[in-house]
Amino acid sequence: MAAKKPQAAEAPKYPISELIAQSKAIFGVNPEVVAGAVHGIDVTGDEFTVDEVKGLIEAFLKRKVK
């Protein structure tokens, strides 16, 4: 029989307010950048993984200015 693969642990989720407050240490950007990246997204009471917010930040920084 084949050995079962261990299931990957689900990444922990954090309130957006904590991610913004710790943005310099976690993402290497100012809190304003994280706030801009999640602007327009309903984040009230939502929790995100670090990878989700990293993706939002990357997309925000690559967005063209109108």
Helices and strands as residue ranges (DSSP letters): E 14-15, H 16-21, H 23-27, H 31-37, E 47-48, H 50-62
